[in-house]
Amino acid sequence: MATIDDISQWKGEDVVDPGGDKVGRLEEIYYDVETDEPAFLAVKMGFLGHSLAFVPFDGAAVGKNYLVVRHAKSVVKNAPTIQAGAELPADEEAKIYDYYGMPYTSGTSPSGKRLVRR
């Protein structure tokens, strides 16, 4: 299982689904501000890679030279996205959680953000 201690070392590596299909490359890691644990991986998808799709970190595992996520490529492909290099607005966070059927509450920071990238 990938851990907080080593997940940042996987930036730029391939992300694959449980069937071994390449989803994309790990671009960013979003942490939950309440727990300081990785919550979502932002994966650069497609040939040009202008957008980043979000996939839950929960259930991710380390392969030989890739990360395996528990959602199929077809699911991640339709997940909420942001433009590469853009900041995720606080009001978009709930959409990501909702897409994956995960409960969401806003963060306690003044901005209300629950997710922060590192």
Contact map, one row per residue, 1 for C-alpha under 8 A:
1110000000000000000000000000000000000000000000000000000000111100000000000000000000000000000000000000000000000000000000
1111011000000000000000000000000000000000000000000000000000011100000000000000000000000000000000000000000000000000000000
1111111000000000000000000000000000000000000000000000000000000000000000000000000000000000000000000000000000000000000000
0111111100000000000000000000000000001100000000000000000000000000000000000000000000000000000000000000000000000000000000
0011111100000000000000000000000000000000000000000000000000000000000000000000000000000000000000000000000000000000000000
0111111111000000000000000000000000000000000000000000000000000000000000000000000000000000000000000000000000000000000000
0111111111100000000000000000000000000000000000000000000000000000000000000000000000000000000000000000000000000000000000
0001111111100000000000000000100000000000000000000000000000000000000000000000000000000000000000000000000000000000000000
0000011111100000000000000000000000000000000000000000000000000000000000000000000000000000000000000000000000000000000000
0000011111111000000000000100000000000000000000000000000000000000011000000000000000000000000000000000000000000000000000
0000001111111000000000001111000000000000000000000000000000000000000000000000000000000000000000000000000000000000000000
0000000001111100000000001110000000000000000000000000000000000000000000000000000000000000000000000000000000000000000000
0000000001111110000000001100000000000000000000000000000000000000111000000000000000000000000000000000000000000000000000
0000000000011111000001111100000000000000000000000000000000000000111000000000000000000000000000000000000000000000000000
0000000000001111100001111100000000000000001000000000000000000000011110000000000000000000000000000000000000000000000000
0000000000000111111111110000000000000000000000000000000000000000011110001000000000000000000000000000000000000000000000
0000000000000011111111100000000000000000000000000000000000000000000111111000000000000000000000000000000000000000000000
0000000000000001111110000000000000000000000000000000000000000000000111110000000000000000000000000000000000000000000000
0000000000000001111110000000000000000000000000000000000000000000000000010000000000000000000000000000000000000000000000
0000000000000001111111000000000000000000000000000000000000000000000100000000000000000000000000000000000000000000000000
0000000000000001111111100000000000000000000000000000000000000000000000001000000000000000000000000000000000000000000000
0000000000000111100111110000000000000000000000000000000000000000000000001000000000000000000000000000000000000000000000
0000000000000111100011111000000000000000001010000000000000000000000000001001100000000000000000000000000000000000000000
0000000000000111000001111100000000000000001111000000000000000000000000000000000000000000000000000000000000000000000000
0000000000111110000000111110000000000000001110000000000000000000000000000000000000000000000000000000000000000000000000
0000000001111110000000011111100000000000111100000000000000000000000000000000000000000000000000000000000000000000000000
0000000000110000000000001111100000000000111100000001000000000000000000000000000000000000000000000000000000000000000000
0000000000100000000000000111110000000000111000000000000000000000000000000000000000000000000000000000000000000000000011
0000000100000000000000000111111000000111110000000000000000000000000000000000000000000000000000000000000000000000000011
0000000000000000000000000001111100000111110000000000000000000000000000000000000000000000000000000000000000000000001111
0000000000000000000000000000111110011111000000000000000000000000000000000000000000000000000000000000000000000000001111
0000000000000000000000000000011111111110000000000000000000000000000000000000000000000000000000000000000000000000011100
0000000000000000000000000000001111111000000000000000000000000000000000000000000000000000000000000000000000100000111100
0000000000000000000000000000000111110000000000000000000000000000000000000000000000000000000000000000000000110000010000
0000000000000000000000000000000111111000000000000000000000000000000000000000000000000000000000000000000000000000000000
0000000000000000000000000000001111111100000000000000000000000000000000000000000000000000000000000000000000000000000000
0001000000000000000000000000001110111110000000000000000000000000000000000000000000000000000000000000000000000000000000
0001000000000000000000000000111100011111100000000000000010000000000000000000000000000000000000000000000000000000000000
0000000000000000000000000000111100001111100000000000000111000000000000000000000000000000000000000000000000000000001000
0000000000000000000000000000111000000111110000000000011111000000000000000000000000000000000000000000000000000000000000
0000000000000000000000000111110000000111111000000000011110000000000000000000000000000000000000000000000000000000000000
0000000000000000000000000111110000000001111100000001111000000000000000000000000000000000000000000000000000000000000000
0000000000000010000000111111000000000000111110000001111000000000000000000000000000000000000000000000000000000000000000
0000000000000000000000011110000000000000011111001111100000000000000000000000000000010000000000000000000000000000000000
0000000000000000000000111000000000000000001111111111100000000000000000000000100000000000000000000000000000000000000000
0000000000000000000000010000000000000000000111111100000000000000000000000000000000000000000000000000000000000000000000
0000000000000000000000000000000000000000000011111000000000000000000000000000000000000000000000000000000000000000000000
0000000000000000000000000000000000000000000011111100000000000000000000000000000000000000000000000000000000000000000000
0000000000000000000000000000000000000000000111111111000000000000000000000000000000010000000000000000000000000000000000
0000000000000000000000000000000000000000000111011111000000000000000000000000000000110000000000000000000000000000000000
0000000000000000000000000000000000000000000110001111100000000000000000000000000011110000000000000000000000000000000000
0000000000000000000000000010000000000000011110001111110000000000000000000000000011110000000000000000000000000000000000
0000000000000000000000000000000000000000011110000011111000000000000000000001101111000000000000000000000000000000000000
0000000000000000000000000000000000000001111000000001111100000000000000000001001110000000000000010000000000000000000000
0000000000000000000000000000000000000001111000000000111110000000000010100001001000000000000000000000000000000000000000
0000000000000000000000000000000000000011100000000000011111110000000010000000000000000000000000000001000000000000000000
0000000000000000000000000000000000000111100000000000001111110000000010000000000000000000000000000000000000000000000000
0000000000000000000000000000000000000011000000000000000111110000000001000000000000000000000000000000000000000000000000
1000000000000000000000000000000000000000000000000000000111111000000011000000000000000000000000000000000000000000000000
1100000000000000000000000000000000000000000000000000000111111100001111000000000000000000000000000000000000000000000000
1100000000000000000000000000000000000000000000000000000000111110001110000000000000000000000000000000000000000000000000
1100000000000000000000000000000000000000000000000000000000011111111100000000000000000000000000000000000000000000000000
0000000000000000000000000000000000000000000000000000000000001111111100000000000000000000000000000000000000000000000000
0000000000000000000000000000000000000000000000000000000000000111110000000000000000000000000000000000000000000000000000
0000000000001100000000000000000000000000000000000000000000000111111000000000000000000000000000000000000000000000000000
0000000001001111000000000000000000000000000000000000000000000111111100000000000000000000000000000000000000000000000000
0000000001001111000000000000000000000000000000000000000000011110111110000000000000000000000000000000000000000000000000
0000000000000011110100000000000000000000000000000000000000011110011111000000000000000000000000000000000000000000000000
0000000000000011110000000000000000000000000000000000001110111000001111110000000000000000000000000000000000000000000000
0000000000000000110000000000000000000000000000000000000001110000000111110000000000000000000000000000000000000000000000
0000000000000000110000000000000000000000000000000000001000000000000011111011000000000000000000000000000000000000000000
0000000000000000111000000000000000000000000000000000000000000000000011111111000000000000000000000000000000000000000000
0000000000000001100011100000000000000000000000000000000000000000000000111111100000000000000000000000000000000000000000
0000000000000000000000000000000000000000000000000000000000000000000000011111110000000000000000000000000000000000000000
0000000000000000000000000000000000000000000000000000000000000000000000111111111000000000000000000000000000000000000000
0000000000000000000000100000000000000000000000000000111000000000000000111111111000000000000000000000000000000000000000
0000000000000000000000100000000000000000000010000000100000000000000000001111111000000000000000000000000000000000000000
0000000000000000000000000000000000000000000000000000000000000000000000000111111100000000000000000000000000000000000000
0000000000000000000000000000000000000000000000000000111000000000000000000011111110000000000000010010000000000000000000
0000000000000000000000000000000000000000000000000000110000000000000000000000011111000000000000110010000000000000000000
0000000000000000000000000000000000000000000000000011110000000000000000000000001111100000000000000000000000000000000000
0000000000000000000000000000000000000000000000000011100000000000000000000000000111110111000000000000000000000000000000
0000000000000000000000000000000000000000000000000111000000000000000000000000000011111100000000000000000000000000000000
0000000000000000000000000000000000000000000100001111000000000000000000000000000001111100000000000000000000000000000000
0000000000000000000000000000000000000000000000000000000000000000000000000000000000111110000000000000000000000000000000
0000000000000000000000000000000000000000000000000000000000000000000000000000000001111111000000000000000000000000000000
0000000000000000000000000000000000000000000000000000000000000000000000000000000001001111100000000000000000000000000000
0000000000000000000000000000000000000000000000000000000000000000000000000000000001000111110110000000000000000000000000
0000000000000000000000000000000000000000000000000000000000000000000000000000000000000011111110000000000000000000100000
0000000000000000000000000000000000000000000000000000000000000000000000000000000000000001111110000000000000000011111000
0000000000000000000000000000000000000000000000000000000000000000000000000000000000000000111111000000000000000000000000
0000000000000000000000000000000000000000000000000000000000000000000000000000000000000001111111110000000000000000000000
0000000000000000000000000000000000000000000000000000000000000000000000000000000000000001111111111000000000000000111000
0000000000000000000000000000000000000000000000000000000000000000000000000000000000000000001111111100000111000000000000
0000000000000000000000000000000000000000000000000000000000000000000000000000000100000000000111111110000000000000000000
0000000000000000000000000000000000000000000000000000010000000000000000000000001100000000000111111111000000000000000000
0000000000000000000000000000000000000000000000000000000000000000000000000000000000000000000011111111111100000000000000
0000000000000000000000000000000000000000000000000000000000000000000000000000000000000000000001111111111100000000000000
0000000000000000000000000000000000000000000000000000000000000000000000000000001100000000000000111111110000000000000000
0000000000000000000000000000000000000000000000000000000100000000000000000000000000000000000000011111110000000000000000
0000000000000000000000000000000000000000000000000000000000000000000000000000000000000000000000001111111000000000000000
0000000000000000000000000000000000000000000000000000000000000000000000000000000000000000000000001111111100000000000000
0000000000000000000000000000000000000000000000000000000000000000000000000000000000000000000000001100111110000000000000
0000000000000000000000000000000000000000000000000000000000000000000000000000000000000000000001001100011111000000000000
0000000000000000000000000000000000000000000000000000000000000000000000000000000000000000000001000000001111100000010000
0000000000000000000000000000000000000000000000000000000000000000000000000000000000000000000001000000000111110001110000
0000000000000000000000000000000011000000000000000000000000000000000000000000000000000000000000000000000011111011111000
0000000000000000000000000000000001000000000000000000000000000000000000000000000000000000000000000000000001111111110000
0000000000000000000000000000000000000000000000000000000000000000000000000000000000000000000000000000000000111111110000
0000000000000000000000000000000000000000000000000000000000000000000000000000000000000000000000000000000000011111100000
0000000000000000000000000000000000000000000000000000000000000000000000000000000000000000010000000000000000111111100000
0000000000000000000000000000000000000000000000000000000000000000000000000000000000000000010000000000000001111111110000
0000000000000000000000000000000010000000000000000000000000000000000000000000000000000000110010000000000001111111111100
0000000000000000000000000000000111000000000000000000000000000000000000000000000000000000010010000000000011111001111100
0000000000000000000000000000011110000010000000000000000000000000000000000000000000000000010010000000000000100000111110
0000000000000000000000000000011110000000000000000000000000000000000000000000000000000000000000000000000000000000111111
0000000000000000000000000001111000000000000000000000000000000000000000000000000000000000000000000000000000000000001111
0000000000000000000000000001111000000000000000000000000000000000000000000000000000000000000000000000000000000000000111
